[in-house]
Amino acid sequence: MRTLITIKGAFHEPKPSDIAKHLNKCEDEGFWLDVEAPDKDDYEMLTKAFDFHPLTIDDVKHGNQRPKLEEYKGYSFMVLFDASLKGDSIDFDETYLYLAKHYLVTIHRRPLPLLLALRKNIETDASRTRAEPMFLTYLVVDQLVDANFPVLEQLDETIDELQDKIIDRADPEQLRSIYALKHDITKMRQRLGAQRDMFQRLISASLGPEDREMGLYYRDVYDHVVRQYEAVDSHRDLLTGAMDVYLSTVSNRLNVTMKALTVIASVFLPLSFLTGFYGMNFALLTQVLEAPYLAFWVGIGTMVAATVIQLYFFRRRGWI
């Protein structure tokens, strides 16, 4: 799906010939082409109408690129990433930007709500963003970077809920969730690190010597990326803490179980001894306890007394 925006208005699904016509007037009209879910025709249009380098087209086709900024003759190629939280896993997607002095081309595979909202605002309001592509580039990049903030907030809530569930009742499924989230957060941290380094370059030098003032705008974007990087570090520490809580909870539960089993075994230990003792047919024992039922009641009384004494000491030491 293609959308072309100039000061003349918005054009949905423009033909390659229309794109080429407006591209020739981009210095006067402004030019932002947004391509969603590109297909074979879109790739052919990008190659013929814009003469983009084949290496950049291959990057767009195959994906799985790290955030980067590459300089080519007449334009620059930028890769940004955005994240989305689905259940307990993080999905990553990429947006590709072709940046030039008088035009902007963005390519992404799935709908981006923040970018769609920006595009609609520009469609309905003929503001300077159409006439100043560099400032428009800043707005697009800022929206793409800010799209990660809601994901980080959801991650924070997910980790808090996970910790609460662990404290209530630890379960092996929670441990699997912790490992999966930790793996995804590590990948997100790597992407944010590359994205941070890229914007650090843009602060000192924008896309051209005459556009150095754009470094002021990119400084704001760089600040957002740094905040996201710090938030990811914080989430990784929280997950490490959640894992420690899980292991401590499981260990404590095991200790409680072992203590209960030990108390039961300790109670039956003297009882086993006494039943064995009174079960021996010694002449002395049978002569002393020869009165009717005396042996039975002496045995029962001894076992009850031993049990009561044990429970008293267990209670006093706080074991039960």
Secondary structure, 3 states (H helix, E strand, C coil): CEEEEECCEEEECCCHHHHHHHHHCHHHHCCEEEEECCCHHHHHHHHHHHCCCHHHHHHHHHCCCCCEEEEECCEEEEEEEEEEEECCEEEEEEEEEEECCCCEEEEECCCCHHHHHHHHHHHHCCCHHHHCHHHHHHHHHHHHHHCHHHHHHHHHHHHHHHHHHHHHCCCHHHHHHHHHHHHHHHHHHHHHHHHHHHHHHHHHCCCCHHHCCHHHHHHHHHHHHHHHHHHHHHHHHHHHHHHHHHHHHHHHHHHHHHHHHHHHHHHHHHHHHHHHHHCCCCHHHHHHCCCCCHHHHHHHHHHHHHHHHHHHHHHHCCCC
